[in-house]
Amino acid sequence: MTNGLARGATLGLLTVVVERAVGFAVLLAAARVLVPAEFGVYTYLLAGIAPLQVMADQGLEIVAVAAMSRDGRRAGAVLAGVLVARGLLWLAVAVPMAALFLGGAGGGALREAALIASGLVLLGPSMPYRSLARARGEMGRVFTVMLADALASASAMMGVLLAGGGAGGLLAARVGASMLVTAVAARIAPVTPLVAPARAGAAAVELARDAWPLAANALLLSLVVRAGHLVLMAVAGASAVAYLGAAGRVAEMVSLLAEGVMLAVFPVMAASPERTGAIAAQVGRPLSLLVLWAVVTVSCASEMLVSILFGADYAPAAPALAVLAWGGLFAATGTLVLHGLVAGGRQRLLLATNLGAMTTAVALQLLLVPRFQLIGSAAATVAALAMGQILLALVPTSRPAVVASWRASLPALGLALSTLAAVSWLDVPEPWRGPAAALLFAAGAWGAGLVRPEDVALLARAATGARGR
């Protein structure tokens, strides 16, 4: 891996970890300050608007990054197209859904809060200008925009909590902060979206045409992850769903490690699609080592993490977290395949495979939850993520990318399984299981030569360069 790519990946990883850690801290604060009913309204609205937000963030924005990476001269028109497409999605879909569906049951304050929540589809966390910075390779600017958005949102939302506000106030603070950061980012951006309306409209149509398979794919993946909540509610009730939700939020932090690295890697792939295989080979080994180190650490430390973050009442969530953490493995292998296919313009392949993954998720949830309840739901989710990659491996066009990704990950996977077996065989007591797993994995990676002295030197240079940017 080159110094520049390592530096960008390190900064991208730092960006995502910091952003999500700030958001997670605010969520925990809201859970402890708000009464359960009001916190339920807040999480309900976030969950309700999430599918549309994911479709915009993982559809339009990824296609926009690819387009601007390939031809920087079109950046202004593409940026204008993103803003137009997001605006139309918000006005034509998000607002009616919020008013008629999300807020329709309660009316009044609930409808008002739902309409405010729809603003997340319009802006996201200042996404358009983060995408512009990603496409230009300006990872320092990406970090600045994301951190500014996270801190501004956290400050505004904590102010609402301290003032005794509820779900509507929290959502208004969140959307208002993104509006402010987006306005500042637009003011200092090196590219302006002020182009002729015809160019903006044409760019929006082009982006929508290329983005819809990715948007549908993102929606399917969100359903794969959330199918367990629906089945578990019907079988085991709200408490079991709360445990699954708590475990899922912690497990997401593991999967986000891969997302952070791809912030920097994907624009390089998109700019040179012919080099996608070589880039994936460079990134695959260190990415799998990083993610699987986190997987075994979180899996072994699940009891301690749940107790510290959510309290003793959430102890039943620990076994589910130990299973869900392994979804990070498929995030590490799958993200290279997904972004490689998008860089090559073959994103429509993802639709059929993830439709199969969603079908698998629903079938396994219905099969396993009645018998095994919480742990069955977690196992079904991880199995469905695996099925998505199995189906991609069956397609000749995508098979080489899947095989290459797994070939790079197999040594780290073997080490992870050996570490898990060693911690169990040694019967390490709490609270030392997680730290023991982390140390054993790191020592094994060094002893087996999976981490070499030059890797450490490269990481040190990347971290030093990332801080200096």
Disulfide bonds with the S-S distance in Angstrom:
none
